[in-house]
Amino acid sequence: MSDVHHISSQHLSLQQIETIITRKHTLALSQEAEERIRHCHAYLHRKIAASDKSIYGINTGFGSLYKKQISPENLEQLQRNLMMSHACGMGEEVPAEVVKLMLLLKIQSLAYGHSGVQLQTVKRLIDFYNRDIYPIVYQQGSLGASGDLAPLAHLCLPLLGLGEVYYQGYRLESRHVLEMFSWEPIALQAKEGLALLNGTQFMSAYGVYCLLQANRLSRAADVVGALSLDAFDGRIEPFNHLIHQVRPHRGQLQTAEAFRNLLQGSELIQQHKQHVQDPYSFRCIPQVHGASKDAIRYAEEVFLTEVNSVTDNPNIFPDADEIISGGNFHGQPLALALDFLAIALAELGSISERRTYQLISGTRGLPDFLVAEPGLNSGFMITQYTAASIVSQNKQLCTPASIDTIPSSNGQEDHVSMGANAATKLYKVVQNVERLLAIELFNAAQALEFRRPKRTAPVLEKLVADFRNHVPFVSTDRVMRPDMEASVGFLRTYNLSAPIAAD
């Protein structure tokens, strides 16, 4: 039986989210969260009954239709209409791992008790999460400002028995899944549709997923880079602590220390060198990898604030007797961080491709294209072409989305973040960087064999030995794609944390 994570007012950390997802914890509301949700819902309905005052999105239209007041008997229909009319997503489907995070983060945001939803609405979202019922959500449609309206509409349509879901590998109409579990569709009450659709959970879920991958890829870049450095017969001096103490950027210090630990005990790094300097792609690893580490850290701070926030509108404050319409749904903080994170990760891929290029270039005593009888064999020549192609695509994907805005809703929503496009672009960059590091690992492991009988550091020798269980040495030309895919799979699943821990 899986562990239970109780949703409460305590902040979620990135590590907690990773544990909840990877260890398949089920969710439940804490008693405190249930009381907050009930308290806010009851306050809202007392407020509506006691006044005929216009309250945005509760008894008015939405966006530029805010001037249209809605009669009490139509408030529930207003919310249902909102949900249906906003389900305008297009394009590719959002991956299941991101949809699961969207559910988790939407539940967390509603549980703070400032959204006015029914308790049963939140519990039904928890049922979807716990039973691995994944609403089908589309990548295109959000401007990243009035909340992630279209994606969240698709996420929450199944509450009403509308839209489609994936369940146990099958694509089903959601009404059939409700019937399977004898669940009645949720009858939305005042403000509920707005609470479900306003919010940044599409951007946030992509951001959290990509941050988890970013930390893994940052570690991988160090480990693979260290193997390449040794296979290239590189120098250790650029990683000396004295250099970095006089320019003490945190990520730079951390990277240099990681390389010193990784290369401890290497025969290759200690041998006499004929050259006095290495190319920048080796010599400047602490500065480049380190800058990306610092950018990842900044993005993590932004997203941890966001996932522990209330991002719908209006916000309800029962204890202060206030219902306030504002702009907590605006994705600008996320859009900037998503663009920055994409650039930082793309740089890890860019410098990785340069190291791959150096390894196949026939210098430092290595054969051309890392193969015997070059000419008859092309060896690793085209692996670098593929890497160069991916790096070029990353450059295009890293054009910032956050610098764009297109006014919407008749000019009422006149500045938007475009953070949703930043999020989906970042997801592609993450996949590309993983491929680039896998290509470098494939080349570095091959290059190391030409240094035998000398050995690299014990932690790197273990890495290569484990890698060889998946990808054998290339003695003569063969179809390379299966090896490259196997390298990606190895990098994705291999535990890279232990080798770079400080002594």
C-alpha positions in Angstrom: 0.0 0.0 0.0 1.4 3.4 -0.9 2.1 6.1 1.6 -0.4 9.0 2.1 0.6 12.6 1.7 -1.8 14.9 3.6 -2.4 18.2 1.8 -2.1 21.0 4.3 -0.8 24.6 4.7 2.8 23.4 5.0 4.9 24.3 2.0 5.8 21.7 -0.6 9.5 21.4 -1.4 10.8 20.2 -4.7 12.1 17.1 -3.0 8.7 16.4 -1.5 7.0 16.7 -4.8 9.5 14.3 -6.4 8.9 11.8 -3.5 5.1 12.1 -3.8 5.3 11.4 -7.6 8.1 8.8 -7.8 7.0 6.8 -4.8 3.3 7.0 -5.9 2.0 8.5 -2.6 -1.8 8.9 -2.5 -3.2 12.2 -1.5 -5.7 13.2 1.3 -6.7 16.5 2.7 -5.6 17.2 6.3 -8.4 18.1 8.7 -7.1 21.7 8.8 -7.3 21.9 4.9 -10.9 20.5 5.0 -11.9 23.1 7.6 -10.4 26.0 5.6 -12.2 24.9 2.4 -15.6 24.6 4.2 -15.1 27.9 6.0 -14.3 29.8 2.8 -17.2 28.1 0.8 -19.7 28.9 3.6 -18.5 32.5 3.8 -18.8 33.1 0.1 -22.4 31.8 -0.1 -23.4 33.9 3.0 -21.9 36.9 1.2 -23.8 36.3 -2.0 -27.1 35.8 -0.2 -26.7 38.9 1.9 -25.9 41.3 -1.0 -26.7 42.1 -4.6 -23.4 43.8 -5.1 -21.4 42.8 -8.2 -18.5 40.5 -7.5 -16.3 39.7 -10.5 -16.7 36.2 -11.9 -19.2 35.2 -9.2 -22.3 37.1 -10.3 -20.8 38.8 -13.4 -19.5 37.8 -16.7 -15.8 37.1 -17.4 -13.0 39.2 -19.0 -14.4 42.1 -20.9 -17.9 40.8 -20.0 -17.4 41.8 -16.3 -20.0 44.6 -16.7 -22.8 41.9 -17.3 -24.5 41.0 -14.0 -25.8 37.5 -13.7 -29.1 36.7 -11.8 -28.9 34.4 -8.8 -30.8 31.5 -10.5 -28.1 31.4 -13.3 -24.9 31.4 -11.1 -24.4 27.6 -11.4 -25.0 27.7 -15.2 -22.6 30.6 -15.5 -19.8 28.4 -14.0 -20.7 25.4 -16.2 -20.7 27.6 -19.3 -17.4 29.0 -18.3 -15.9 25.5 -18.1 -17.2 24.4 -21.5 -16.5 27.6 -23.4 -12.9 27.8 -22.3 -12.0 24.2 -23.3 -10.4 25.4 -26.5 -7.1 23.6 -26.3 -5.3 22.4 -29.5 -2.0 20.8 -30.5 -0.3 17.9 -28.9 -1.5 16.3 -25.6 0.2 17.2 -22.4 2.3 14.2 -21.2 0.8 12.2 -18.4 3.6 13.0 -15.9 2.8 16.7 -16.3 -1.0 16.2 -16.0 -0.4 14.4 -12.8 1.6 17.4 -11.5 -1.2 19.7 -12.7 -3.7 17.8 -10.5 -1.4 17.9 -7.5 -0.7 21.6 -7.8 -4.3 22.5 -8.4 -5.4 20.5 -5.3 -2.6 22.2 -3.2 -3.7 25.7 -4.3 -7.4 25.1 -3.6 -6.6 23.7 -0.2 -5.5 27.0 1.2 -9.1 28.0 1.5 -9.1 31.3 -0.5 -11.0 30.0 -3.6 -14.6 29.3 -2.4 -14.9 25.8 -3.9 -16.9 22.9 -2.5 -15.1 20.3 -0.5 -16.4 17.6 -2.8 -14.8 19.3 -5.8 -11.4 19.1 -4.3 -11.9 15.5 -3.1 -13.0 14.5 -6.7 -9.7 16.0 -8.0 -7.9 13.9 -5.4 -9.8 10.8 -6.5 -8.6 11.4 -10.1 -5.0 11.7 -8.8 -5.1 8.7 -6.6 -6.7 6.4 -9.2 -4.4 7.6 -12.0 -7.2 9.1 -14.0 -5.5 11.6 -16.3 -7.7 14.2 -18.1 -6.6 14.8 -21.6 -5.1 18.3 -21.8 -3.7 20.1 -24.9 -0.5 22.1 -25.0 -1.8 25.1 -27.0 -4.3 27.6 -25.7 -3.0 29.4 -22.7 -1.6 33.0 -22.8 -0.1 32.5 -19.3 -2.1 35.4 -17.8 -5.7 35.0 -16.9 -4.6 31.7 -15.5 -3.9 28.8 -17.8 -7.5 28.9 -18.9 -7.8 26.5 -21.8 -5.5 23.8 -20.3 -7.2 24.0 -16.9 -10.6 23.8 -18.5 -9.6 20.5 -20.1 -8.1 19.3 -16.8 -11.3 20.0 -14.9 -14.0 19.1 -17.5 -14.1 15.5 -16.3 -15.4 16.7 -13.0 -18.6 17.5 -14.9 -18.6 14.2 -16.9 -17.3 16.1 -20.0 -14.1 15.8 -21.9 -11.8 12.7 -22.1 -9.4 11.0 -19.8 -6.8 8.3 -19.9 -7.5 5.4 -17.5 -5.4 2.2 -17.4 -4.0 2.9 -20.8 -7.4 3.6 -22.5 -8.7 6.8 -23.8 -12.3 7.2 -22.5 -15.0 9.7 -22.3 -15.0 11.0 -18.8 -18.7 10.2 -18.2 -17.9 6.5 -18.6 -15.2 6.7 -15.9 -17.6 8.4 -13.6 -20.0 5.6 -14.2 -17.3 3.0 -13.4 -16.9 4.4 -9.9 -20.5 5.4 -9.4 -19.6 9.0 -9.1 -22.1 11.8 -9.9 -20.8 14.7 -11.9 -20.0 17.7 -9.8 -22.6 20.4 -9.9 -20.5 23.6 -9.9 -21.6 26.3 -7.5 -20.8 30.0 -7.6 -17.2 30.9 -8.4 -16.1 27.3 -8.7 -15.5 27.3 -12.5 -13.4 30.4 -12.1 -11.4 28.9 -9.2 -10.7 25.8 -11.3 -9.7 27.7 -14.5 -7.9 30.6 -13.1 -4.4 29.5 -11.9 -0.9 28.8 -13.2 -0.9 25.0 -12.7 -0.1 24.3 -16.4 3.0 26.5 -16.4 3.8 25.4 -12.8 3.5 21.7 -13.6 5.8 22.0 -16.6 8.2 24.1 -14.6 8.4 21.6 -11.7 8.8 18.7 -14.0 11.6 20.5 -15.9 13.3 21.6 -12.7 13.4 18.0 -11.5 15.0 17.0 -14.8 17.3 20.1 -14.7 18.9 19.0 -11.4 19.4 15.5 -12.8 20.9 16.9 -16.1 23.2 19.3 -14.2 24.6 16.4 -12.3 24.9 14.4 -15.5 26.7 17.2 -17.2 29.4 17.2 -14.5 29.9 13.4 -14.5 29.9 13.1 -18.3 32.1 16.2 -18.6 34.6 14.8 -16.2 34.8 11.6 -18.2 35.3 13.6 -21.4 38.0 15.7 -19.7 40.0 12.6 -18.7 39.4 10.8 -22.1 40.7 14.0 -23.8 43.8 14.0 -21.6 42.7 17.3 -20.1 44.3 19.2 -17.2 43.0 19.4 -13.7 44.4 22.9 -12.9 41.3 24.8 -14.1 39.4 23.1 -11.3 41.9 24.2 -8.5 40.0 25.8 -5.6 42.2 28.9 -5.6 41.0 30.0 -9.0 37.4 29.8 -7.9 37.8 31.4 -4.5 38.8 34.7 -6.2 35.6 34.6 -8.3 33.3 32.8 -5.9 30.0 32.3 -7.8 28.2 29.6 -5.9 27.6 27.3 -8.9 31.2 27.7 -10.1 32.6 26.7 -6.7 30.2 23.7 -6.6 31.2 22.6 -10.1 34.9 22.8 -9.5 34.6 20.8 -6.3 32.5 18.2 -8.0 35.2 17.7 -10.7 37.9 17.4 -8.1 35.9 14.7 -6.4 35.0 12.9 -9.6 38.6 12.8 -10.8 40.2 11.8 -7.5 42.4 8.7 -8.1 42.6 9.0 -11.9 45.9 7.9 -13.5 45.1 9.9 -16.6 44.5 13.2 -14.9 47.8 12.9 -13.0 50.0 12.0 -16.0 52.4 14.5 -17.6 50.7 16.7 -20.2 52.3 17.9 -23.4 49.9 20.8 -23.8 49.6 23.8 -21.4 46.0 24.6 -22.0 42.7 23.0 -22.9 39.9 24.4 -25.1 37.3 26.4 -23.4 34.8 23.6 -23.5 37.0 21.8 -21.0 38.9 24.6 -19.3 35.7 26.8 -18.6 33.5 24.0 -17.4 33.2 25.4 -13.8 32.2 28.8 -15.2 29.7 27.5 -17.7 28.2 24.6 -15.7 28.3 26.8 -12.6 26.3 29.6 -14.2 23.6 27.1 -15.2 23.5 25.7 -11.6 22.9 29.3 -10.4 20.1 29.8 -12.9 18.5 26.5 -11.9 18.6 27.6 -8.3 16.9 30.9 -9.2 14.1 29.1 -11.1 13.6 26.7 -8.2 13.0 29.6 -5.8 10.4 31.1 -8.2 8.5 27.8 -8.7 8.6 26.8 -5.0 6.9 30.2 -4.2 4.4 29.6 -7.0 3.3 26.0 -6.1 2.7 27.1 -2.5 0.5 30.0 -3.6 -3.1 30.8 -4.4 -3.3 31.8 -8.0 -7.0 32.0 -8.9 -9.1 35.1 -8.9 -10.9 36.7 -7.1 -9.3 35.7 -3.8 -11.6 35.2 -0.8 -10.5 36.2 2.8 -13.2 35.1 5.1 -11.5 36.3 8.3 -11.0 39.8 6.8 -14.5 39.8 5.3 -12.9 40.6 1.9 -13.4 39.3 -1.7 -10.7 40.9 -3.8 -10.2 40.8 -7.5 -6.6 41.0 -8.5 -4.0 39.4 -10.8 -2.4 36.4 -9.0 -3.1 34.3 -12.1 -0.5 36.3 -14.1 2.3 34.1 -15.1 5.1 36.7 -15.5 7.3 35.4 -12.7 7.1 32.0 -14.2 7.5 33.1 -17.8 10.8 34.8 -17.1 12.1 31.9 -15.0 11.0 29.3 -17.7 12.8 31.2 -20.4 15.9 31.6 -18.2 15.9 27.9 -17.3 15.7 26.9 -21.0 18.7 29.1 -21.8 20.7 27.7 -18.9 20.0 24.1 -19.8 20.6 24.7 -23.5 24.1 26.0 -22.5 24.8 22.7 -20.8 24.0 21.0 -24.1 25.9 23.5 -26.2 29.2 23.0 -24.3 28.6 19.3 -24.3 28.5 19.2 -28.1 31.8 21.1 -28.2 33.4 18.5 -26.0 32.0 15.8 -28.3 33.6 17.6 -31.3 37.0 17.8 -29.6 36.9 14.1 -28.8 36.3 13.0 -32.4 38.8 15.6 -33.9 41.8 13.3 -34.0 43.9 15.2 -31.5 45.6 14.4 -28.2 46.5 10.9 -29.5 43.0 9.9 -30.2 42.1 8.4 -33.7 40.0 10.4 -36.1 36.3 9.9 -35.2 37.3 7.4 -32.4 37.5 4.3 -34.5 40.2 2.0 -35.9 40.9 2.3 -39.6 39.2 5.7 -40.1 38.3 6.1 -43.8 37.1 2.6 -44.1 35.1 3.3 -41.0 33.4 6.7 -40.3 33.1 5.9 -36.6 31.5 8.6 -34.5 31.5 11.3 -37.2 27.8 11.6 -37.5 27.0 11.5 -33.8 28.5 15.0 -33.7 26.3 16.1 -36.7 23.3 14.9 -34.7 24.5 16.8 -31.6 25.1 19.9 -33.7 21.5 19.7 -35.2 20.0 19.4 -31.7 22.1 22.3 -30.4 20.9 24.4 -33.3 17.2 23.5 -32.5 17.8 24.5 -28.9 18.9 27.9 -30.0 15.6 28.4 -31.8 13.6 27.1 -28.8 15.4 29.5 -26.5 14.0 32.6 -28.1 12.2 34.1 -25.1 8.4 33.7 -25.1 8.1 36.1 -22.2 9.0 39.2 -24.4 5.7 38.7 -26.4 2.2 39.8 -25.5 -1.0 39.9 -27.5 -4.0 41.8 -26.0 -7.1 39.6 -25.5 -10.7 39.8 -24.3 -11.4 43.0 -26.1 -8.4 44.7 -24.5 -9.3 43.9 -20.9 -6.5 41.4 -20.7 -4.0 43.7 -22.5 -0.7 42.3 -21.2 -0.1 38.6 -21.0 3.0 36.5 -20.1 3.1 33.8 -22.7 4.5 31.6 -20.0 2.6 28.6 -21.3 4.6 28.7 -24.5 7.8 29.2 -22.5 6.9 26.0 -20.6 6.3 23.8 -23.6 9.5 25.0 -25.3 11.4 24.3 -22.1 10.1 20.7 -22.0 11.6 20.2 -25.5 14.9 21.8 -24.5 15.1 19.4 -21.5 14.6 16.4 -23.8 17.3 17.7 -26.2 19.9 18.3 -23.5 19.4 14.8 -22.3 20.1 13.6 -25.8 23.2 15.8 -26.1 24.7 14.5 -22.9 24.0 10.9 -23.9 25.8 11.5 -27.2 28.8 12.9 -25.3 28.8 9.9 -22.9 28.8 7.6 -25.9 31.8 9.4 -27.3 33.7 9.8 -24.0 33.3 6.1 -23.1 34.7 5.2 -26.6 37.6 7.6 -26.3 38.6 6.3 -22.9 39.3 2.8 -24.4 42.1 4.3 -26.5 43.8 5.4 -23.2 44.2 1.9 -21.9 45.9 0.4 -19.9 45.7 3.7 -18.0 42.6 4.2 -15.9 40.4 7.1 -15.0 39.0 7.7 -11.5 37.3 4.7 -9.7 33.8 6.4 -9.8 34.1 7.0 -13.5 35.5 3.5 -14.2 32.4 2.2 -12.5 30.2 4.4 -14.6 31.8 3.2 -17.8 31.6 -0.5 -16.7 27.9 -0.1 -16.1 27.5 1.8 -19.4 29.1 -1.1 -21.2 26.4 -3.4 -20.0 24.1 -1.4 -22.3 26.3 0.0 -25.0 29.3 -2.1 -26.2 32.6 -0.6 -27.6 32.4 0.3 -31.3 35.2 -1.6 -33.1 33.9 -1.2 -36.7 31.0 0.7 -38.2 27.5 -0.4 -37.2 24.1 1.3 -37.0 24.5 3.9 -34.3 21.0 4.9 -33.5 20.2 1.9 -31.1 23.5 2.7 -29.2 22.5 6.4 -28.9 19.0 5.5 -27.6 20.5 3.1 -25.2 22.8 5.8 -24.0 19.8 8.1 -23.4 18.1 5.3 -21.4 21.2 4.7 -19.3 21.6 8.4 -18.5 17.9 8.7 -17.6 18.0 5.8 -15.0 21.6 5.7 -13.7 22.1 7.1 -10.2 24.5 10.0 -10.8 24.1 11.6 -7.3 26.6 9.6 -5.3 29.8 10.1 -7.4 29.7 13.9 -7.2 29.1 14.2 -3.5 31.8 16.1 -1.7 34.1 14.1 0.6 
